[in-house]
Amino acid sequence: MAAPKATTLFHFTKSLKTLKSILLNCFYPYYCREDMSWRTRDPDSFIAFPLVSFCDIPIGRIAEHVAFYGEYGIGMSRQ
């Protein structure tokens, strides 16, 4: 049985151009919009957090993840 997580962190993208940009310019965060109406009681209350997504799925279990996030990826040591 495969370990539940890998020792490597991966980032996937659907575009070879984006992967090349990461290698040349580093990662560029995108903003994840989160609903804050539960806290403010205002139905139009949102906050956005800058983030870059990584996963630690073992290579043997990565096919479904790649199908959704893209076939181009970069892996890095957790260190």
HTML snippet that shows the backbone in 3Dmol.js (N, CA, C, O; Angstrom):
<script src="https://3Dmol.org/build/3Dmol-min.js"></script>
<div id="view" style="width:600px;height:400px;position:relative"></div>
<script>
const pdb = `
ATOM      1  N   MET A   1       0.848  -1.187   0.000  1.00  0.00           N
ATOM      2  CA  MET A   1       0.000   0.000   0.000  1.00  0.00           C
ATOM      3  C   MET A   1       0.888   1.244   0.000  1.00  0.00           C
ATOM      4  O   MET A   1       1.881   1.312   0.725  1.00  0.00           O
ATOM      5  N   ALA A   2       0.518   2.216  -0.818  1.00  0.00           N
ATOM      6  CA  ALA A   2       1.289   3.466  -0.935  1.00  0.00           C
ATOM      7  C   ALA A   2       1.114   4.315   0.322  1.00  0.00           C
ATOM      8  O   ALA A   2       0.070   4.282   0.975  1.00  0.00           O
ATOM      9  N   ALA A   3       2.147   5.065   0.640  1.00  0.00           N
ATOM     10  CA  ALA A   3       2.063   5.996   1.770  1.00  0.00           C
ATOM     11  C   ALA A   3       0.967   7.020   1.490  1.00  0.00           C
ATOM     12  O   ALA A   3       0.739   7.359   0.329  1.00  0.00           O
ATOM     13  N   PRO A   4       0.278   7.525   2.523  1.00  0.00           N
ATOM     14  CA  PRO A   4      -0.811   8.474   2.296  1.00  0.00           C
ATOM     15  C   PRO A   4      -0.356   9.808   1.724  1.00  0.00           C
ATOM     16  O   PRO A   4      -1.159  10.535   1.139  1.00  0.00           O
ATOM     17  N   LYS A   5       0.921  10.138   1.883  1.00  0.00           N
ATOM     18  CA  LYS A   5       1.419  11.370   1.282  1.00  0.00           C
ATOM     19  C   LYS A   5       2.877  11.182   0.864  1.00  0.00           C
ATOM     20  O   LYS A   5       3.586  10.328   1.396  1.00  0.00           O
ATOM     21  N   ALA A   6       3.301  11.986  -0.087  1.00  0.00           N
ATOM     22  CA  ALA A   6       4.651  11.878  -0.630  1.00  0.00           C
ATOM     23  C   ALA A   6       5.617  12.749   0.164  1.00  0.00           C
ATOM     24  O   ALA A   6       5.203  13.604   0.946  1.00  0.00           O
ATOM     25  N   THR A   7       6.889  12.521  -0.046  1.00  0.00           N
ATOM     26  CA  THR A   7       7.907  13.359   0.586  1.00  0.00           C
ATOM     27  C   THR A   7       8.190  14.591  -0.270  1.00  0.00           C
ATOM     28  O   THR A   7       8.984  15.451   0.111  1.00  0.00           O
ATOM     29  N   THR A   8       7.538  14.670  -1.420  1.00  0.00           N
ATOM     30  CA  THR A   8       7.709  15.777  -2.354  1.00  0.00           C
ATOM     31  C   THR A   8       6.406  16.565  -2.465  1.00  0.00           C
ATOM     32  O   THR A   8       5.321  15.983  -2.433  1.00  0.00           O
ATOM     33  N   LEU A   9       6.510  17.866  -2.592  1.00  0.00           N
ATOM     34  CA  LEU A   9       5.339  18.710  -2.852  1.00  0.00           C
ATOM     35  C   LEU A   9       5.273  18.984  -4.344  1.00  0.00           C
ATOM     36  O   LEU A   9       6.292  19.278  -4.970  1.00  0.00           O
ATOM     37  N   PHE A  10       4.086  18.890  -4.913  1.00  0.00           N
ATOM     38  CA  PHE A  10       3.882  19.093  -6.345  1.00  0.00           C
ATOM     39  C   PHE A  10       2.944  20.263  -6.596  1.00  0.00           C
ATOM     40  O   PHE A  10       2.040  20.542  -5.809  1.00  0.00           O
ATOM     41  N   HIS A  11       3.182  20.934  -7.709  1.00  0.00           N
ATOM     42  CA  HIS A  11       2.283  21.978  -8.207  1.00  0.00           C
ATOM     43  C   HIS A  11       2.014  21.639  -9.670  1.00  0.00           C
ATOM     44  O   HIS A  11       2.952  21.437 -10.441  1.00  0.00           O
ATOM     45  N   PHE A  12       0.745  21.574 -10.056  1.00  0.00           N
ATOM     46  CA  PHE A  12       0.367  21.224 -11.420  1.00  0.00           C
ATOM     47  C   PHE A  12      -0.336  22.376 -12.106  1.00  0.00           C
ATOM     48  O   PHE A  12      -0.986  23.203 -11.466  1.00  0.00           O
ATOM     49  N   THR A  13      -0.193  22.413 -13.429  1.00  0.00           N
ATOM     50  CA  THR A  13      -0.842  23.431 -14.245  1.00  0.00           C
ATOM     51  C   THR A  13      -1.240  22.810 -15.585  1.00  0.00           C
ATOM     52  O   THR A  13      -0.678  21.797 -16.001  1.00  0.00           O
ATOM     53  N   LYS A  14      -2.199  23.418 -16.243  1.00  0.00           N
ATOM     54  CA  LYS A  14      -2.672  22.910 -17.533  1.00  0.00           C
ATOM     55  C   LYS A  14      -1.863  23.452 -18.703  1.00  0.00           C
ATOM     56  O   LYS A  14      -2.055  23.029 -19.843  1.00  0.00           O
ATOM     57  N   SER A  15      -0.960  24.385 -18.424  1.00  0.00           N
ATOM     58  CA  SER A  15      -0.259  25.078 -19.498  1.00  0.00           C
ATOM     59  C   SER A  15       1.258  24.926 -19.386  1.00  0.00           C
ATOM     60  O   SER A  15       1.834  25.182 -18.329  1.00  0.00           O
ATOM     61  N   LEU A  16       1.896  24.511 -20.468  1.00  0.00           N
ATOM     62  CA  LEU A  16       3.352  24.452 -20.512  1.00  0.00           C
ATOM     63  C   LEU A  16       3.930  25.861 -20.371  1.00  0.00           C
ATOM     64  O   LEU A  16       4.984  26.045 -19.763  1.00  0.00           O
ATOM     65  N   LYS A  17       3.241  26.848 -20.929  1.00  0.00           N
ATOM     66  CA  LYS A  17       3.670  28.247 -20.824  1.00  0.00           C
ATOM     67  C   LYS A  17       3.721  28.676 -19.355  1.00  0.00           C
ATOM     68  O   LYS A  17       4.656  29.360 -18.938  1.00  0.00           O
ATOM     69  N   THR A  18       2.725  28.277 -18.580  1.00  0.00           N
ATOM     70  CA  THR A  18       2.694  28.617 -17.155  1.00  0.00           C
ATOM     71  C   THR A  18       3.829  27.935 -16.408  1.00  0.00           C
ATOM     72  O   THR A  18       4.465  28.546 -15.550  1.00  0.00           O
ATOM     73  N   LEU A  19       4.086  26.675 -16.729  1.00  0.00           N
ATOM     74  CA  LEU A  19       5.185  25.958 -16.083  1.00  0.00           C
ATOM     75  C   LEU A  19       6.523  26.646 -16.376  1.00  0.00           C
ATOM     76  O   LEU A  19       7.344  26.817 -15.476  1.00  0.00           O
ATOM     77  N   LYS A  20       6.735  27.031 -17.612  1.00  0.00           N
ATOM     78  CA  LYS A  20       7.967  27.740 -17.977  1.00  0.00           C
ATOM     79  C   LYS A  20       8.071  29.064 -17.221  1.00  0.00           C
ATOM     80  O   LYS A  20       9.157  29.444 -16.781  1.00  0.00           O
ATOM     81  N   SER A  21       6.960  29.759 -17.071  1.00  0.00           N
ATOM     82  CA  SER A  21       6.946  31.022 -16.335  1.00  0.00           C
ATOM     83  C   SER A  21       7.325  30.808 -14.871  1.00  0.00           C
ATOM     84  O   SER A  21       8.047  31.619 -14.291  1.00  0.00           O
ATOM     85  N   ILE A  22       6.843  29.727 -14.277  1.00  0.00           N
ATOM     86  CA  ILE A  22       7.197  29.410 -12.887  1.00  0.00           C
ATOM     87  C   ILE A  22       8.698  29.195 -12.776  1.00  0.00           C
ATOM     88  O   ILE A  22       9.332  29.696 -11.848  1.00  0.00           O
ATOM     89  N   LEU A  23       9.266  28.455 -13.714  1.00  0.00           N
ATOM     90  CA  LEU A  23      10.701  28.175 -13.675  1.00  0.00           C
ATOM     91  C   LEU A  23      11.538  29.436 -13.873  1.00  0.00           C
ATOM     92  O   LEU A  23      12.614  29.567 -13.290  1.00  0.00           O
ATOM     93  N   LEU A  24      11.050  30.354 -14.685  1.00  0.00           N
ATOM     94  CA  LEU A  24      11.789  31.591 -14.945  1.00  0.00           C
ATOM     95  C   LEU A  24      11.545  32.680 -13.902  1.00  0.00           C
ATOM     96  O   LEU A  24      12.458  33.439 -13.578  1.00  0.00           O
ATOM     97  N   ASN A  25      10.322  32.763 -13.375  1.00  0.00           N
ATOM     98  CA  ASN A  25       9.925  33.901 -12.535  1.00  0.00           C
ATOM     99  C   ASN A  25       9.439  33.542 -11.138  1.00  0.00           C
ATOM    100  O   ASN A  25       9.050  34.436 -10.386  1.00  0.00           O
ATOM    101  N   CYS A  26       9.446  32.303 -10.776  1.00  0.00           N
ATOM    102  CA  CYS A  26       8.909  31.810  -9.499  1.00  0.00           C
ATOM    103  C   CYS A  26       7.380  31.704  -9.574  1.00  0.00           C
ATOM    104  O   CYS A  26       6.775  31.974 -10.611  1.00  0.00           O
ATOM    105  N   PHE A  27       6.791  31.317  -8.482  1.00  0.00           N
ATOM    106  CA  PHE A  27       5.337  31.158  -8.425  1.00  0.00           C
ATOM    107  C   PHE A  27       4.664  32.508  -8.277  1.00  0.00           C
ATOM    108  O   PHE A  27       5.173  33.394  -7.590  1.00  0.00           O
ATOM    109  N   TYR A  28       3.525  32.662  -8.919  1.00  0.00           N
ATOM    110  CA  TYR A  28       2.736  33.881  -8.816  1.00  0.00           C
ATOM    111  C   TYR A  28       1.411  33.498  -8.165  1.00  0.00           C
ATOM    112  O   TYR A  28       0.655  32.716  -8.743  1.00  0.00           O
ATOM    113  N   PRO A  29       1.110  34.023  -6.986  1.00  0.00           N
ATOM    114  CA  PRO A  29      -0.115  33.604  -6.304  1.00  0.00           C
ATOM    115  C   PRO A  29      -1.378  34.099  -7.007  1.00  0.00           C
ATOM    116  O   PRO A  29      -1.375  35.129  -7.681  1.00  0.00           O
ATOM    117  N   TYR A  30      -2.435  33.351  -6.833  1.00  0.00           N
ATOM    118  CA  TYR A  30      -3.746  33.804  -7.256  1.00  0.00           C
ATOM    119  C   TYR A  30      -4.559  34.043  -5.989  1.00  0.00           C
ATOM    120  O   TYR A  30      -4.151  33.618  -4.908  1.00  0.00           O
ATOM    121  N   TYR A  31      -5.681  34.704  -6.103  1.00  0.00           N
ATOM    122  CA  TYR A  31      -6.479  35.033  -4.932  1.00  0.00           C
ATOM    123  C   TYR A  31      -7.678  34.117  -4.831  1.00  0.00           C
ATOM    124  O   TYR A  31      -8.452  33.966  -5.776  1.00  0.00           O
ATOM    125  N   CYS A  32      -7.816  33.513  -3.673  1.00  0.00           N
ATOM    126  CA  CYS A  32      -8.924  32.608  -3.387  1.00  0.00           C
ATOM    127  C   CYS A  32      -9.970  33.377  -2.583  1.00  0.00           C
ATOM    128  O   CYS A  32      -9.724  33.790  -1.450  1.00  0.00           O
ATOM    129  N   ARG A  33     -11.128  33.559  -3.184  1.00  0.00           N
ATOM    130  CA  ARG A  33     -12.193  34.325  -2.539  1.00  0.00           C
ATOM    131  C   ARG A  33     -12.958  33.433  -1.565  1.00  0.00           C
ATOM    132  O   ARG A  33     -13.430  32.355  -1.928  1.00  0.00           O
ATOM    133  N   GLU A  34     -13.072  33.897  -0.331  1.00  0.00           N
ATOM    134  CA  GLU A  34     -13.758  33.147   0.716  1.00  0.00           C
ATOM    135  C   GLU A  34     -14.966  33.934   1.220  1.00  0.00           C
ATOM    136  O   GLU A  34     -14.896  35.145   1.432  1.00  0.00           O
ATOM    137  N   ASP A  35     -16.059  33.227   1.404  1.00  0.00           N
ATOM    138  CA  ASP A  35     -17.296  33.810   1.919  1.00  0.00           C
ATOM    139  C   ASP A  35     -17.154  34.061   3.422  1.00  0.00           C
ATOM    140  O   ASP A  35     -16.869  33.134   4.181  1.00  0.00           O
ATOM    141  N   MET A  36     -17.349  35.287   3.847  1.00  0.00           N
ATOM    142  CA  MET A  36     -17.251  35.635   5.261  1.00  0.00           C
ATOM    143  C   MET A  36     -18.606  36.002   5.864  1.00  0.00           C
ATOM    144  O   MET A  36     -18.666  36.520   6.979  1.00  0.00           O
ATOM    145  N   SER A  37     -19.687  35.741   5.138  1.00  0.00           N
ATOM    146  CA  SER A  37     -21.017  36.128   5.616  1.00  0.00           C
ATOM    147  C   SER A  37     -21.378  35.414   6.918  1.00  0.00           C
ATOM    148  O   SER A  37     -22.167  35.937   7.706  1.00  0.00           O
ATOM    149  N   TRP A  38     -20.819  34.241   7.153  1.00  0.00           N
ATOM    150  CA  TRP A  38     -21.087  33.518   8.407  1.00  0.00           C
ATOM    151  C   TRP A  38     -20.586  34.316   9.611  1.00  0.00           C
ATOM    152  O   TRP A  38     -21.107  34.174  10.717  1.00  0.00           O
ATOM    153  N   ARG A  39     -19.578  35.152   9.392  1.00  0.00           N
ATOM    154  CA  ARG A  39     -18.984  35.917  10.498  1.00  0.00           C
ATOM    155  C   ARG A  39     -19.574  37.326  10.598  1.00  0.00           C
ATOM    156  O   ARG A  39     -19.791  37.833  11.698  1.00  0.00           O
ATOM    157  N   THR A  40     -19.828  37.944   9.470  1.00  0.00           N
ATOM    158  CA  THR A  40     -20.277  39.347   9.466  1.00  0.00           C
ATOM    159  C   THR A  40     -21.785  39.502   9.361  1.00  0.00           C
ATOM    160  O   THR A  40     -22.325  40.582   9.604  1.00  0.00           O
ATOM    161  N   ARG A  41     -22.457  38.427   9.001  1.00  0.00           N
ATOM    162  CA  ARG A  41     -23.911  38.435   8.757  1.00  0.00           C
ATOM    163  C   ARG A  41     -24.291  39.327   7.580  1.00  0.00           C
ATOM    164  O   ARG A  41     -25.461  39.666   7.406  1.00  0.00           O
ATOM    165  N   ASP A  42     -23.318  39.700   6.785  1.00  0.00           N
ATOM    166  CA  ASP A  42     -23.538  40.471   5.564  1.00  0.00           C
ATOM    167  C   ASP A  42     -23.409  39.495   4.395  1.00  0.00           C
ATOM    168  O   ASP A  42     -22.333  38.933   4.192  1.00  0.00           O
ATOM    169  N   PRO A  43     -24.477  39.279   3.621  1.00  0.00           N
ATOM    170  CA  PRO A  43     -24.420  38.281   2.540  1.00  0.00           C
ATOM    171  C   PRO A  43     -23.412  38.606   1.441  1.00  0.00           C
ATOM    172  O   PRO A  43     -23.074  37.737   0.637  1.00  0.00           O
ATOM    173  N   ASP A  44     -22.927  39.851   1.400  1.00  0.00           N
ATOM    174  CA  ASP A  44     -21.955  40.253   0.385  1.00  0.00           C
ATOM    175  C   ASP A  44     -20.548  40.402   0.963  1.00  0.00           C
ATOM    176  O   ASP A  44     -19.718  41.111   0.393  1.00  0.00           O
ATOM    177  N   SER A  45     -20.279  39.753   2.066  1.00  0.00           N
ATOM    178  CA  SER A  45     -18.983  39.879   2.729  1.00  0.00           C
ATOM    179  C   SER A  45     -18.025  38.778   2.264  1.00  0.00           C
ATOM    180  O   SER A  45     -18.285  37.591   2.461  1.00  0.00           O
ATOM    181  N   PHE A  46     -16.922  39.188   1.650  1.00  0.00           N
ATOM    182  CA  PHE A  46     -15.911  38.253   1.157  1.00  0.00           C
ATOM    183  C   PHE A  46     -14.526  38.763   1.513  1.00  0.00           C
ATOM    184  O   PHE A  46     -14.331  39.955   1.750  1.00  0.00           O
ATOM    185  N   ILE A  47     -13.575  37.857   1.546  1.00  0.00           N
ATOM    186  CA  ILE A  47     -12.169  38.189   1.734  1.00  0.00           C
ATOM    187  C   ILE A  47     -11.385  37.312   0.759  1.00  0.00           C
ATOM    188  O   ILE A  47     -11.804  36.195   0.456  1.00  0.00           O
ATOM    189  N   ALA A  48     -10.263  37.805   0.272  1.00  0.00           N
ATOM    190  CA  ALA A  48      -9.463  37.031  -0.680  1.00  0.00           C
ATOM    191  C   ALA A  48      -8.058  36.827  -0.117  1.00  0.00           C
ATOM    192  O   ALA A  48      -7.421  37.769   0.356  1.00  0.00           O
ATOM    193  N   PHE A  49      -7.588  35.584  -0.177  1.00  0.00           N
ATOM    194  CA  PHE A  49      -6.260  35.225   0.315  1.00  0.00           C
ATOM    195  C   PHE A  49      -5.355  34.873  -0.857  1.00  0.00           C
ATOM    196  O   PHE A  49      -5.753  34.093  -1.723  1.00  0.00           O
ATOM    197  N   PRO A  50      -4.135  35.435  -0.907  1.00  0.00           N
ATOM    198  CA  PRO A  50      -3.202  35.034  -1.961  1.00  0.00           C
ATOM    199  C   PRO A  50      -2.658  33.643  -1.641  1.00  0.00           C
ATOM    200  O   PRO A  50      -2.290  33.365  -0.500  1.00  0.00           O
ATOM    201  N   LEU A  51      -2.609  32.773  -2.647  1.00  0.00           N
ATOM    202  CA  LEU A  51      -2.090  31.434  -2.405  1.00  0.00           C
ATOM    203  C   LEU A  51      -1.562  30.780  -3.663  1.00  0.00           C
ATOM    204  O   LEU A  51      -1.900  31.164  -4.783  1.00  0.00           O
ATOM    205  N   VAL A  52      -0.725  29.786  -3.449  1.00  0.00           N
ATOM    206  CA  VAL A  52      -0.242  28.882  -4.488  1.00  0.00           C
ATOM    207  C   VAL A  52      -0.542  27.492  -3.968  1.00  0.00           C
ATOM    208  O   VAL A  52      -0.181  27.169  -2.837  1.00  0.00           O
ATOM    209  N   SER A  53      -1.192  26.664  -4.765  1.00  0.00           N
ATOM    210  CA  SER A  53      -1.590  25.330  -4.327  1.00  0.00           C
ATOM    211  C   SER A  53      -0.501  24.298  -4.573  1.00  0.00           C
ATOM    212  O   SER A  53       0.141  24.283  -5.623  1.00  0.00           O
ATOM    213  N   PHE A  54      -0.310  23.436  -3.582  1.00  0.00           N
ATOM    214  CA  PHE A  54       0.604  22.313  -3.680  1.00  0.00           C
ATOM    215  C   PHE A  54      -0.117  21.075  -3.181  1.00  0.00           C
ATOM    216  O   PHE A  54      -1.084  21.175  -2.424  1.00  0.00           O
ATOM    217  N   CYS A  55       0.350  19.911  -3.602  1.00  0.00           N
ATOM    218  CA  CYS A  55      -0.199  18.664  -3.088  1.00  0.00           C
ATOM    219  C   CYS A  55       0.949  17.731  -2.738  1.00  0.00           C
ATOM    220  O   CYS A  55       2.072  17.908  -3.210  1.00  0.00           O
ATOM    221  N   ASP A  56       0.662  16.748  -1.915  1.00  0.00           N
ATOM    222  CA  ASP A  56       1.674  15.768  -1.535  1.00  0.00           C
ATOM    223  C   ASP A  56       1.172  14.346  -1.810  1.00  0.00           C
ATOM    224  O   ASP A  56       1.423  13.423  -1.036  1.00  0.00           O
ATOM    225  N   ILE A  57       0.466  14.196  -2.917  1.00  0.00           N
ATOM    226  CA  ILE A  57      -0.080  12.902  -3.320  1.00  0.00           C
ATOM    227  C   ILE A  57       1.055  12.026  -3.856  1.00  0.00           C
ATOM    228  O   ILE A  57       1.867  12.496  -4.653  1.00  0.00           O
ATOM    229  N   PRO A  58       1.125  10.756  -3.429  1.00  0.00           N
ATOM    230  CA  PRO A  58       2.153   9.864  -3.986  1.00  0.00           C
ATOM    231  C   PRO A  58       1.993   9.714  -5.497  1.00  0.00           C
ATOM    232  O   PRO A  58       0.870   9.703  -6.002  1.00  0.00           O
ATOM    233  N   ILE A  59       3.092   9.600  -6.214  1.00  0.00           N
ATOM    234  CA  ILE A  59       3.080   9.497  -7.681  1.00  0.00           C
ATOM    235  C   ILE A  59       2.117   8.411  -8.162  1.00  0.00           C
ATOM    236  O   ILE A  59       1.427   8.601  -9.163  1.00  0.00           O
ATOM    237  N   GLY A  60       2.063   7.306  -7.482  1.00  0.00           N
ATOM    238  CA  GLY A  60       1.192   6.204  -7.890  1.00  0.00           C
ATOM    239  C   GLY A  60      -0.292   6.519  -7.816  1.00  0.00           C
ATOM    240  O   GLY A  60      -1.102   5.777  -8.372  1.00  0.00           O
ATOM    241  N   ARG A  61      -0.670   7.597  -7.148  1.00  0.00           N
ATOM    242  CA  ARG A  61      -2.083   7.951  -6.990  1.00  0.00           C
ATOM    243  C   ARG A  61      -2.407   9.311  -7.597  1.00  0.00           C
ATOM    244  O   ARG A  61      -3.417   9.923  -7.248  1.00  0.00           O
ATOM    245  N   ILE A  62      -1.571   9.779  -8.487  1.00  0.00           N
ATOM    246  CA  ILE A  62      -1.688  11.162  -8.946  1.00  0.00           C
ATOM    247  C   ILE A  62      -2.524  11.352 -10.224  1.00  0.00           C
ATOM    248  O   ILE A  62      -2.826  12.489 -10.586  1.00  0.00           O
ATOM    249  N   ALA A  63      -2.898  10.276 -10.905  1.00  0.00           N
ATOM    250  CA  ALA A  63      -3.584  10.370 -12.205  1.00  0.00           C
ATOM    251  C   ALA A  63      -4.857  11.230 -12.149  1.00  0.00           C
ATOM    252  O   ALA A  63      -5.053  12.087 -13.011  1.00  0.00           O
ATOM    253  N   GLU A  64      -5.701  11.020 -11.174  1.00  0.00           N
ATOM    254  CA  GLU A  64      -6.955  11.789 -11.090  1.00  0.00           C
ATOM    255  C   GLU A  64      -6.665  13.268 -10.805  1.00  0.00           C
ATOM    256  O   GLU A  64      -7.333  14.152 -11.340  1.00  0.00           O
ATOM    257  N   HIS A  65      -5.689  13.519  -9.978  1.00  0.00           N
ATOM    258  CA  HIS A  65      -5.305  14.902  -9.654  1.00  0.00           C
ATOM    259  C   HIS A  65      -4.798  15.621 -10.908  1.00  0.00           C
ATOM    260  O   HIS A  65      -5.175  16.763 -11.172  1.00  0.00           O
ATOM    261  N   VAL A  66      -3.947  14.946 -11.670  1.00  0.00           N
ATOM    262  CA  VAL A  66      -3.400  15.518 -12.906  1.00  0.00           C
ATOM    263  C   VAL A  66      -4.504  15.771 -13.925  1.00  0.00           C
ATOM    264  O   VAL A  66      -4.483  16.778 -14.632  1.00  0.00           O
ATOM    265  N   ALA A  67      -5.461  14.863 -13.999  1.00  0.00           N
ATOM    266  CA  ALA A  67      -6.568  15.030 -14.940  1.00  0.00           C
ATOM    267  C   ALA A  67      -7.364  16.315 -14.649  1.00  0.00           C
ATOM    268  O   ALA A  67      -7.888  16.941 -15.571  1.00  0.00           O
ATOM    269  N   PHE A  68      -7.452  16.699 -13.389  1.00  0.00           N
ATOM    270  CA  PHE A  68      -8.221  17.888 -13.020  1.00  0.00           C
ATOM    271  C   PHE A  68      -7.377  19.164 -13.075  1.00  0.00           C
ATOM    272  O   PHE A  68      -7.832  20.177 -13.608  1.00  0.00           O
ATOM    273  N   TYR A  69      -6.154  19.130 -12.532  1.00  0.00           N
ATOM    274  CA  TYR A  69      -5.339  20.346 -12.400  1.00  0.00           C
ATOM    275  C   TYR A  69      -4.387  20.598 -13.563  1.00  0.00           C
ATOM    276  O   TYR A  69      -3.938  21.729 -13.747  1.00  0.00           O
ATOM    277  N   GLY A  70      -4.070  19.585 -14.345  1.00  0.00           N
ATOM    278  CA  GLY A  70      -3.199  19.771 -15.496  1.00  0.00           C
ATOM    279  C   GLY A  70      -2.041  18.802 -15.504  1.00  0.00           C
ATOM    280  O   GLY A  70      -1.606  18.315 -14.461  1.00  0.00           O
ATOM    281  N   GLU A  71      -1.554  18.532 -16.688  1.00  0.00           N
ATOM    282  CA  GLU A  71      -0.520  17.504 -16.851  1.00  0.00           C
ATOM    283  C   GLU A  71       0.904  18.021 -16.705  1.00  0.00           C
ATOM    284  O   GLU A  71       1.849  17.233 -16.729  1.00  0.00           O
ATOM    285  N   TYR A  72       1.072  19.321 -16.554  1.00  0.00           N
ATOM    286  CA  TYR A  72       2.403  19.896 -16.370  1.00  0.00           C
ATOM    287  C   TYR A  72       2.619  20.168 -14.888  1.00  0.00           C
ATOM    288  O   TYR A  72       1.775  20.783 -14.237  1.00  0.00           O
ATOM    289  N   GLY A  73       3.730  19.718 -14.364  1.00  0.00           N
ATOM    290  CA  GLY A  73       3.938  19.886 -12.938  1.00  0.00           C
ATOM    291  C   GLY A  73       5.396  20.049 -12.566  1.00  0.00           C
ATOM    292  O   GLY A  73       6.305  19.766 -13.346  1.00  0.00           O
ATOM    293  N   ILE A  74       5.582  20.511 -11.358  1.00  0.00           N
ATOM    294  CA  ILE A  74       6.908  20.669 -10.790  1.00  0.00           C
ATOM    295  C   ILE A  74       6.845  20.097  -9.374  1.00  0.00           C
ATOM    296  O   ILE A  74       5.894  20.337  -8.631  1.00  0.00           O
ATOM    297  N   GLY A  75       7.881  19.338  -9.021  1.00  0.00           N
ATOM    298  CA  GLY A  75       7.966  18.759  -7.689  1.00  0.00           C
ATOM    299  C   GLY A  75       9.144  19.331  -6.931  1.00  0.00           C
ATOM    300  O   GLY A  75      10.200  19.595  -7.507  1.00  0.00           O
ATOM    301  N   MET A  76       8.958  19.521  -5.642  1.00  0.00           N
ATOM    302  CA  MET A  76      10.010  20.098  -4.809  1.00  0.00           C
ATOM    303  C   MET A  76      10.083  19.357  -3.482  1.00  0.00           C
ATOM    304  O   MET A  76       9.080  18.841  -2.987  1.00  0.00           O
ATOM    305  N   SER A  77      11.258  19.312  -2.927  1.00  0.00           N
ATOM    306  CA  SER A  77      11.448  18.739  -1.605  1.00  0.00           C
ATOM    307  C   SER A  77      10.676  19.560  -0.589  1.00  0.00           C
ATOM    308  O   SER A  77      10.522  20.770  -0.761  1.00  0.00           O
ATOM    309  N   ARG A  78      10.199  18.934   0.445  1.00  0.00           N
ATOM    310  CA  ARG A  78       9.506  19.662   1.525  1.00  0.00           C
ATOM    311  C   ARG A  78      10.439  20.643   2.226  1.00  0.00           C
ATOM    312  O   ARG A  78       9.987  21.618   2.826  1.00  0.00           O
ATOM    313  N   GLN A  79      11.714  20.386   2.149  1.00  0.00           N
ATOM    314  CA  GLN A  79      12.682  21.292   2.783  1.00  0.00           C
ATOM    315  C   GLN A  79      12.745  22.600   2.049  1.00  0.00           C
ATOM    316  O   GLN A  79      13.505  23.489   2.435  1.00  0.00           O
TER     317      GLN A  79
END
`;
const viewer = $3Dmol.createViewer("view");
viewer.addModel(pdb, "pdb");
viewer.setStyle({}, {cartoon: {color: "spectrum"}});
viewer.zoomTo();
viewer.render();
</script>
